[in-house]
Amino acid sequence: MKFRQHLNLMLLLSSSSFACDLCGGVGANASIGLLAGTRFHTIGYQTNYRQFNSYIDHIAHAKGLQVTQEFSFRWQALQRFQVYGYVPYVQNTYKETFDSISQKGWGDLRAFANSIIFHRQDSSGRSLSYVSLGYGIKFSTGKFAPVSSAYTNLYPGTGSTDHLFLLNAFKRLYSQLGIQAEASYSLKSTNSNGYKYGNSSQCSILLILNQQLGQYRLIAHSGLEGNLFAASRQSGVLLASGQNNAGYTLTSKLGCMLLTRHYLVATSFQLPIAQDLNMGQTKLRWAANLQFQFFIQKKSKQ
C-alpha cells in the first residue's frame, strides 16, 4: 500500500492513549484511536498534563497537577491485528494552602491487542469506514498508596490488575471530513491493601478534518469526551460520598496532527463543559497532550 493510502487511513485522533481521569488511578481507561487503521509498526513518546482544584464548601483550597510521560510501541502482527504496549512515568503534585505533596515514579504497564473486524475502502485504498475491538490489561507495576495514605490518587500506580475493553469506529463523511467514535470500559480489581477503585467508562466522538499540505498531511479534530466513574471501596465497603471518586466529566476536545513520511507530531487540549466528581469537591480545570510517533514500515509486500 502506498504512503498516501497509509495517511488516508490515519483519520483517528485521540488526545491520549492513556486517558486517565484527573485523580490518578481512578481512570486508566483505554484509547488507541490514533493508528488503528494503518499497517505500520511504531515507537512513540507523549506527555499528558491535567490540572485540577480541590474544594471545601465551594472554596478552592488546593491545586493538583498530574504529568504523565509515556513511551509506547505498536506491532502490526497481522493485516488486521495489532499489539500495543505503554510504559508511563508519572509526576503528581498537590499544593495546599500551607503544604505541597508530590509523588513520582514509573506507573502501571499496559498492553493491548486490537483487531479490525470490519473495514471498507474505496477503489484507491482510502478508508470509508471501519470498526475495531480491543482488549487490554493494566498490570500492577507502579508504586501505590499504603492503607494509611490520605492521598491515594497521587501515587503512580493503583496496585490492581485491571481489564480494559475498547470499541473504535470511523466513517468518512466527505472527501476530507470524517467522524470517529470510541468507547472503553475499565474493570478494576482489588489491590493487596483491600482498596478497589470503581469501574470506569469513557466515550468520545470527534469530527476529523484531513487536509493535504504538499508532502505533509494535517489532521485536525474537535469533539466531546465523557467519563463516568463508579465509587471506590475499602475492604468491600463503599467509601463515603465525597471521598470515593465517584462522578462524571464531560469535556470539549480540540487538536491537530502533522504527518510526514516517517513520523507524526500531535497536540490536543481539553476543557470541561460539565462535571461532578466527589460531590463537587474535585474539579478538572484543563488537560493537554503532546506526542510524537515514529513509523517503521513493514518490509513485506502489501
N, C-alpha and C positions, 0 to 999 in steps of 0.2 A: 504494500500500500504506500502511496506517495506521501511525502511530508505534508502537503496541503490537505490531504484527506485526514491525516492524523490530527491536524489542528482543527479541522471542522468537526471532529468528534469531541473536542475538548470544550463542550458547551455547558459544563457543570462547574459551578464555583461555590464553594462554601467558605465561611470565614475561618474555619479551623478544623483540622482533623481531630483535635482534642476539644470537643465542645462541652467543657465542664461549666458548671454554673459559677457564680461569684463566691461560693462558700467552700472552696477546696474540694474535698472528696464527695460532696453531695451529688455532684453531677456525673462526670465521666461518661456522658453519652457518646454515641458513635457518629462520625460523619466522614465519609470518604467520597464526597460528591465531586471531587476535583477531576480525577483521571479515570473514572470507571469505564468509559467508553473507548479508551485508547489501547494501544498494544506496545507500549514502551515499558522497559524497566526504568526505575527512577531511584535517586537518592535525594534527600532534601533536608532542609532546616527551616524552622519557623519560630517566631516569638509571638506569644499571646499576652496581652495586657488586659486586666479587668480591675476597675476601681469601684469601690462601694463604700457606703457610710452605714454606721450603726446608730440607732435612735433610742432614746428613752423619753417617753411622754412626748413624742413628736419633735424632740430636740436632738440634733446630731451631737454625739459625744465622742465618736471615733471614726477614723478613716482607715480603710484597708486597701492594699494594692497587691494583686496576685500577678506574678510574672512567670510564665512557663516557656522555657526554651526546649524545643523538641527536635530530635533527629529521627528521620524516618527512611524507610525503603519500601519499594514496591517491586514485586517479582511477578512478571507475566508468565505464569506457569503453563497455561493453555490459552487458546484463542479467546475464550470467554471466561477465563478463570484467573483471578489474581490473588496474591498473598501480600499483606501489608504488615509492617512492624513499626512500633513507635517507642522511643526511649525519651522520656521527659526529665528535665531538670527544673525544679520548682523553687521560686523565691517569693515568700509571702511576708508582708509587713502589715502590722496592725498598730496604728498610732492612736492612743487615748489621750485625754487631756494632759495627764502628768506622766505618762509612761509610753514606751514603744516596745512592741514584742515582734519578733521575727522568727521564721523557720525557713530553712532551705535544705536542699538535698535532692538526690535522684528520686523520682517518683515511681509510680506503678507502671511496669511494662505492659503493652497491649499488642495483641496480634489479631489480625482479621483475615478471613477468607471471603472473597466476593465473587459471585457468579452472575453473568448476564444471562437471564432466562428468556429475554425477548429483545431482538434488535432488528429494526427495519431501516434500510438505507435506500438512497436514490441511485440512479444509474452511474453517478460519478463517485460513489462511495461515501457520500456525506450522510450523517445520521439524520433520520427523520424522527425516530423515537426509539426508546429502549427502556427496559425495566431490569433492575438488578437486585439480588438478595444477598445479604452479608451476615456472617456470624463471627463474633469475636470473643476473646477472653481477656479480662484485665487481671493481671497477676499481682499478688501482694509482695512487691519488691521494695517499696518505699517505706521510710520511717513513718510510723503512725502514732497517734496520741496515746499516752498512758491513761488509765482509768481516772486518775485524779485531775487530768487537764481540763481547764475551762475553755481552752482554745482548740478544740478538736479539729476544726476546719482549716486551721493554719498549717497543719502538717502536710508534707508532700504525698503521703500515702494514706490509704484507708484501712489497711490490714486485712482486707477481704478479697476473695477471688470472685469476680463478677462476670456475668454472661451478658453479652451485648448483641442485639438483633437490629438489622438495618434493612430498610426498603428505600430504593432510589429509582426515580423515574424522570425521563426527559421527553419533551415533544417540541419539534421545531414548528413554529407558527408561520413564519415567513422566511425569506432568504437569509436575513441577518438577525432574526429575532426568535427566541425560544423561551420555554418555560421549564423549570426544574423543580421537582418536589422531592422531599426527603423526610423520612420518619424513622426514629430509632427508639429502642426501649432497653433500659439497663436493669437487669435483675440482680440485686445485691445480696450478698451473703453476710453472715455474722463473723466479726473478727475474733481473735483469741481473747480479747477483753470483754466479750459479750455485747459489743456495740454493733448495731446494724443501721446503716443509712437506709432511708426509704427508697424504694424503687423509683426510677425517674424515666420520663419520656420526653422526646423532643421532636418537633416537626418544623419544617420551613418550606417556603415557596418563594422562588426567585424568578424574576424576569431577566433574561440574558440577552445582551446586545453583542454580536460578534462582527467585528469590523476589520477588514484587511488594511494594513498600513505598509505598503511596499513589501519588504521582505519579512515584516513582522505582522503580528495579529494582536489587536486589542480586544479584550473581552470585559465588558462592564456588566454589573448586576445590581439590582435593587429588589428588596422584598421584605418579608416578615419571618421572624423565628419565634416559636413559642416553646417554653419549657415548663414541665409540671413535675413537682417533687412530692413524694409521699413522706409521711412523718418518720423520723428516726426512732429506734428503740434501744433500750439498755437492758440486757438480760431478759429480753422478751417483753418488757414493759414499755408501753408507749410513753415517750417523754412529754413533758408539759408543753402546752401551746405557747408559742413564742420562743421556745428553746429546742424545737425538734426539726428545724429546717424545712418544714412543710410550706408549700405555696406554689406560686407560678410567676413567670416573667413573660412578657411579650415585647419584643424589640424590633426596631426597624434596622435593616441591613443595607449597606451601600459599599461597593468596592469595585476594583478593576484589576486586570491582569494583563501583562505584556508577555507575549510568547515569541521566542526565537527558535531556530532550528535545534538548539542544544540545551536551552534552559528556559525557565519562566520566572518572573518576579510578580508577586501579587500582594495586594494590601486590601484590607476591609475595615469597616467601622460600624459599631452598633450603638444605638441609643434606645433607652426604654420608652415604651409607649404606655404600658400598664404593668403593674407588678404588685404582688402581695406575698412577701416572704417573712416567715417568723412573725406573723401578725403585724407587719409593717415595721418591725424593728431592724430589718436589714433591707437596704435598697441599693440596687445596681445604679451606678452613675454613667458609666460608659465602658465599652470594650473595643479593642483594636487588635489587628493581626498583621504581621508582615512575614512573608515566606518566600523561599527560593526552592526550586526543584530543578534537578539536572537530569536530562534524558539519556538513557542508554538504549539505543535502538537495537532491536533483535536482528541478528545476522541471518537467520533462516529466511528462506524465500516466503514472500507473502502474496 
